[in-house]
Amino acid sequence: MKTVRLNLFAVIALAGVLLLSGFLLAERPERDVSAKRHPNLAAAQRFSSQAYQRVLDAQRANEWDLNGHAQKAKDQLDQVNHELKEAAEASNEHHGH
């Protein structure tokens, strides 16, 4: 019986570690807008990355208990990042860069 409890505990602990590491290693928004071509868009992308990191910090500080709102914020910051990249690409096409 003791071996079964230890094995169950080990499985639960491992699952928790894997789940937490997935959250901690979650992909952050890329910063891929050229600062030379688009200084304002690149700055916005940098701020988006900083905001994403702050949300991660808040999750860690609150032991992930934010009722899903922090994850929604991270998802929206990912979308912001994507739109900034799209804006830079549209500008490149429009201005022939």
Sequence and secondary structure as in RCSB ss.txt:
>XXXX:A:sequence
MKTVRLNLFAVIALAGVLLLSGFLLAERPERDVSAKRHPNLAAAQRFSSQAYQRVLDAQRANEWDLNGHAQKAKD
QLDQVNHELKEAAEASNEHHGH
>XXXX:A:secstr
 HHHHHHHHHHHHHHHHHHHHHHHT       S TTT HHHHHHHHHHHHHHHHHHHHHHHTTT STTHHHHHHH
HHHHHHHHHHHHHHHHHHHHT 
